[in-house]
Amino acid sequence: MDLTVDMFKAEITEALRSYDKYIVCIAKTPEDCEGALQRLVEKAIKAYLQRAPGLRHGIALDNQVTIILSQPPEDSTLEKPLCGIYFNLASPYHKKRAPQPVKVER
């Protein structure tokens, strides 16, 4: 099966629509996000095609986005893997935990 990024254009378009409407991210503009999604889908396709026997997924991610391509069920009529695009949400208001001191025994 020859997989290309263009096969997942509908999923990328829907993710970009959600990104533009709901996500505030200083690290990526919507234009940067589109390029990142295309690169990540390409990486996920490579991971999917090179997966070991018995594995069902190809995964690619960066700090803001995770893309998972999943093998469709055996009885499915789909001609391409299922594509999930997830935004890794974080808040600048989350407190970072201070490192715990290490006790040294003497």
C-alpha positions in Angstrom: 0.0 0.0 0.0 1.4 3.4 -1.0 0.6 5.9 1.7 1.1 9.6 1.1 0.4 12.7 3.2 -2.3 13.8 0.7 -4.3 10.7 1.7 -4.8 12.4 5.1 -5.6 15.9 3.8 -9.1 15.8 5.3 -7.8 14.9 8.8 -5.1 17.6 8.6 -7.7 20.2 7.4 -10.0 19.3 10.3 -7.1 19.5 12.8 -6.0 22.9 11.5 -9.6 24.1 11.8 -9.6 23.0 15.5 -6.1 24.5 16.1 -7.1 27.9 14.7 -10.4 28.0 16.7 -9.4 26.5 20.1 -5.6 26.3 20.6 -3.4 29.2 21.8 0.2 28.3 21.2 3.1 30.7 21.2 5.4 28.2 19.7 3.5 27.7 16.4 1.4 29.9 14.2 -1.4 28.3 12.2 0.9 28.3 9.2 3.7 26.6 11.1 1.2 24.1 12.5 0.2 23.1 9.0 3.8 22.4 8.0 4.4 20.5 11.3 1.3 18.4 10.7 2.4 17.4 7.2 5.9 16.5 8.4 4.5 14.5 11.3 2.1 12.6 9.1 5.0 11.8 6.9 7.0 10.5 9.9 3.9 8.5 11.1 3.5 6.9 7.7 7.2 5.8 7.8 6.8 4.4 11.3 3.5 2.7 10.2 5.1 1.1 7.2 8.2 0.0 9.1 6.4 -1.3 12.2 7.3 -4.8 13.5 5.0 -7.7 12.9 2.1 -7.7 15.3 2.2 -4.0 15.9 -0.7 -1.9 14.8 0.4 1.7 15.0 2.7 4.3 13.5 3.3 7.3 15.8 5.0 10.6 15.3 5.1 13.5 17.8 6.6 16.8 18.7 6.1 19.0 21.8 2.6 20.2 20.7 1.2 17.4 18.5 0.9 13.6 18.4 -0.2 11.8 15.3 -1.1 8.1 15.4 -1.9 6.0 12.4 -3.7 2.8 13.3 -4.3 -0.4 11.3 -8.0 -0.7 10.6 -9.9 -3.7 11.9 -9.7 -6.9 9.8 -13.3 -6.6 8.8 -13.0 -3.0 7.7 -13.4 -1.8 4.2 -11.0 1.2 4.7 -8.1 1.5 2.3 -5.9 3.5 4.6 -5.0 3.5 8.3 -7.1 5.4 10.8 -5.5 8.8 11.6 -5.7 10.5 15.0 -4.3 13.9 15.5 -3.9 15.0 19.1 -2.9 18.4 20.5 -0.7 18.0 23.6 -2.3 20.6 25.8 -0.4 22.3 28.6 -1.0 25.3 30.7 1.5 28.0 31.6 -0.4 28.1 35.0 0.6 24.5 35.9 3.1 24.7 38.7 6.4 23.0 38.1 7.4 20.8 41.0 10.7 21.6 42.7 13.1 18.7 42.6 13.1 16.7 45.8 16.4 16.8 47.7 18.3 13.5 47.7 19.2 12.1 51.1 22.8 11.0 51.3 23.6 8.4 53.9 27.0 8.6 55.6 
